[in-house]
Amino acid sequence: MHDIYNFVSGPLVWASFIIFFAGCLYRLISMAVLARKKDVFVYEYMSFKFGLRSILHWITPFGTVKWRKNPFFTIVTFTFHICIIFIPIFLSAHIILWKESWGVSWWYISDTAADVLTIVAIASCIFFLVRRIVLPEVKYLTSISDYVILAIVAAPFITGFWTYHQWPGFRIMGILHIIAGETMLAAIPFTRLIHMIFFPFTRGYMGSEFGAVRHAKDW
Amino acid sequence: MAEPAINKKDEINKVVDEGIDKGIARLTPEKIKQVINKVLASETGARLKAYVETCVHCGLCSEACHYYLSHDNDPKYSPAGKVKQTIWEILKKKGNVDPEFIRNASRIAYTECNLCRRCAMYCPFGIDIAYLMSIVRRLCHMLGVTPLYIQDTAHSHSACLNQMWVKEDEWIDSLFWQEEEAQDEISSLRIPLEKEGAETLYSVIAPEPKFRAQLIYQAAVIMNVAGVDFTMPATPGWDNSDLCMFTGDYEMMGRLKKAHFETAMRLKVKRIVMGECGHAFRSVYDVGNRWLAWKMPPIPIIHAVELYYELLKEGKIKITKKYDKPVTFQDPCNIVRGKGLHEKARYVVNAICEEFIEMHPNREHNYCCCAGGGVINTGPQYKMTRIKGNRIKAEQLFATKARGAKVIIAPCHNCHGGIEDINHHFGLDMELHFLGDIIYKVMEKPE
């Protein structure tokens, strides 16, 4: 058990962070090179001002017509995205690990707050799952990979919650939790989770076209 | 689990279309694969890749599409649903699709998407679904599977550089005819042909001389009264329309735009003013110029709405008595999502009409007329596709009518085509006009 723990919390962490950062960098650079080769006009039309204008509207809750038309979805998706980035970074248990390994630490949230946010994150995943199964327009677009991606994202939160509450089998669950977190990090560059990296560029480009060329809003 | 992209048992909208049928008959899986892979390799790159890999299959784009809304939220008509049935499948199978797949893809891309770009405002990632459907059209064009009627207009473009097989002498004759007619009203009126150094080149789409000649008459009256120094060309290059852009024949699109821009250059005009047409505006301002490697058009081009705005704002046109019927305004996608002319258009409408009633949604969020993007040009066999695909427009207009509107103003030929059919089919019973129709009616004219 200890050997496994040391392995997943040692070399595998390194591996997952390297895959995450190097993978994202690779995807970004290779996309930029491809664009330079095949869609060179993207560089011509990309506008910092209008791209940012569009991005800001879309990352503001209720900042677009679409967000206002679907208030419940908007609340869930914003909360969910904030939770999954916020919790792992500001969880006290994670910060202890950082401190033990690297001697660095920063502000963290209380365990109760972390508990609540984790439940929100898991509930959001369930909402997305139900949505995929129930709504015809989402179901039609759904493939197995969509469920797999959702599982990859939900797993660290479910296993983490389990471990923290020391439910039966929590030692194994703890190891699974670390593996799940590493899997998610490593999966980002190579799955549709890449939308995390590509969002500013796809949205920014559409914002540039709409703003600078077409003098219209795209939200 | 989700349905497969193509369900053979589906009742596919079976329309007899010789263009598609004969094109399909000539295809083999090998040929399809070869053409698809060649086009994708040489013409697509980062944008296609990023769009396909970023889409998280969330379905949020669905409610943007008038086809989806009009078909009781049938997911096959959602923007991403159409992408799933076409380009996703093509990429997934690396081009290994059969002729029947291409038949289906061609129907979807040419007749069930107007490339109106409303969905780009509903996808959080700003995925350009119109671009993805344009790729499908480009593939169908390269495979020779285009609907017969729109292909005929493309042939007309390539044979005589205009959309409607208008011969050179017929064009000149139509202008003389309209000039003579208008001289009965204003004796000094001229439609100057080939006037080198004029300030403005006025260009129209071929359906104007062909069957809406009164629009040339009205434009001539407006520009003569306002003292616009304009000219019209007597050579090919006068037509600003471009259905080749919509069939996927980009080589022809390039020829057309080149001819148009060069005509303006030859006449040494300072700018081009174009009639009330949406798709042509998209071609000269956004798509065609890019094919020719012009970031923006090589010569300033403005739409009629902008001209009217200028003339009214500067007082060059005076209104005797405002139009008294309550009007509503149809925002055409290609000049609103394409150039943001919605506020200028409203200025014009308010300047010439007593009462203006907004339809909802409006401006950038207005529903498409379902005729644009070349869909109306695919011919009469797809008329019901357009009408059934835009029940939502009828509902939108009925609601506006209930609030008192009696007249629809649409500064776009395609919007007219689409809304006329909807008006008739759903028994809407509203009048439909161009801005020019009303300006002509209410403006001060010399005795």
Boltz contact constraints between the chains, C-beta under 6 A:
constraints:
  - contact:
      token1: [A, 31]
      token2: [B, 46]
      max_distance: 6.0
  - contact:
      token1: [A, 34]
      token2: [B, 45]
      max_distance: 6.0
  - contact:
      token1: [A, 34]
      token2: [B, 46]
      max_distance: 6.0
  - contact:
      token1: [A, 35]
      token2: [B, 46]
      max_distance: 6.0
  - contact:
      token1: [A, 38]
      token2: [B, 45]
      max_distance: 6.0
  - contact:
      token1: [A, 39]
      token2: [B, 45]
      max_distance: 6.0
  - contact:
      token1: [A, 39]
      token2: [B, 46]
      max_distance: 6.0
  - contact:
      token1: [A, 39]
      token2: [B, 47]
      max_distance: 6.0
  - contact:
      token1: [A, 44]
      token2: [B, 295]
      max_distance: 6.0
  - contact:
      token1: [A, 58]
      token2: [B, 124]
      max_distance: 6.0
  - contact:
      token1: [A, 66]
      token2: [B, 122]
      max_distance: 6.0
  - contact:
      token1: [A, 136]
      token2: [B, 75]
      max_distance: 6.0
  - contact:
      token1: [A, 137]
      token2: [B, 59]
      max_distance: 6.0
  - contact:
      token1: [A, 137]
      token2: [B, 62]
      max_distance: 6.0
  - contact:
      token1: [A, 137]
      token2: [B, 75]
      max_distance: 6.0
  - contact:
      token1: [A, 137]
      token2: [B, 78]
      max_distance: 6.0
  - contact:
      token1: [A, 138]
      token2: [B, 59]
      max_distance: 6.0
  - contact:
      token1: [A, 139]
      token2: [B, 2]
      max_distance: 6.0
  - contact:
      token1: [A, 140]
      token2: [B, 2]
      max_distance: 6.0
  - contact:
      token1: [A, 140]
      token2: [B, 75]
      max_distance: 6.0
  - contact:
      token1: [A, 140]
      token2: [B, 81]
      max_distance: 6.0
  - contact:
      token1: [A, 141]
      token2: [B, 57]
      max_distance: 6.0
  - contact:
      token1: [A, 141]
      token2: [B, 59]
      max_distance: 6.0
  - contact:
      token1: [A, 141]
      token2: [B, 80]
      max_distance: 6.0
  - contact:
      token1: [A, 141]
      token2: [B, 84]
      max_distance: 6.0
  - contact:
      token1: [A, 142]
      token2: [B, 2]
      max_distance: 6.0
  - contact:
      token1: [A, 142]
      token2: [B, 57]
      max_distance: 6.0
  - contact:
      token1: [A, 146]
      token2: [B, 57]
      max_distance: 6.0
  - contact:
      token1: [A, 192]
      token2: [B, 56]
      max_distance: 6.0
  - contact:
      token1: [A, 194]
      token2: [B, 53]
      max_distance: 6.0
  - contact:
      token1: [A, 195]
      token2: [B, 54]
      max_distance: 6.0
  - contact:
      token1: [A, 195]
      token2: [B, 56]
      max_distance: 6.0
  - contact:
      token1: [A, 198]
      token2: [B, 50]
      max_distance: 6.0
  - contact:
      token1: [A, 198]
      token2: [B, 54]
      max_distance: 6.0
  - contact:
      token1: [A, 199]
      token2: [B, 125]
      max_distance: 6.0
  - contact:
      token1: [A, 202]
      token2: [B, 50]
      max_distance: 6.0
  - contact:
      token1: [A, 202]
      token2: [B, 54]
      max_distance: 6.0
  - contact:
      token1: [A, 202]
      token2: [B, 125]
      max_distance: 6.0
  - contact:
      token1: [A, 202]
      token2: [B, 126]
      max_distance: 6.0
  - contact:
      token1: [A, 203]
      token2: [B, 125]
      max_distance: 6.0
  - contact:
      token1: [A, 203]
      token2: [B, 126]
      max_distance: 6.0
  - contact:
      token1: [A, 206]
      token2: [B, 120]
      max_distance: 6.0
  - contact:
      token1: [A, 206]
      token2: [B, 126]
      max_distance: 6.0
  - contact:
      token1: [A, 214]
      token2: [B, 338]
      max_distance: 6.0
  - contact:
      token1: [A, 214]
      token2: [B, 339]
      max_distance: 6.0
  - contact:
      token1: [A, 215]
      token2: [B, 339]
      max_distance: 6.0
  - contact:
      token1: [A, 215]
      token2: [B, 340]
      max_distance: 6.0
  - contact:
      token1: [A, 216]
      token2: [B, 337]
      max_distance: 6.0
  - contact:
      token1: [A, 216]
      token2: [B, 340]
      max_distance: 6.0
  - contact:
      token1: [A, 216]
      token2: [B, 364]
      max_distance: 6.0
  - contact:
      token1: [A, 217]
      token2: [B, 364]
      max_distance: 6.0
  - contact:
      token1: [A, 218]
      token2: [B, 121]
      max_distance: 6.0
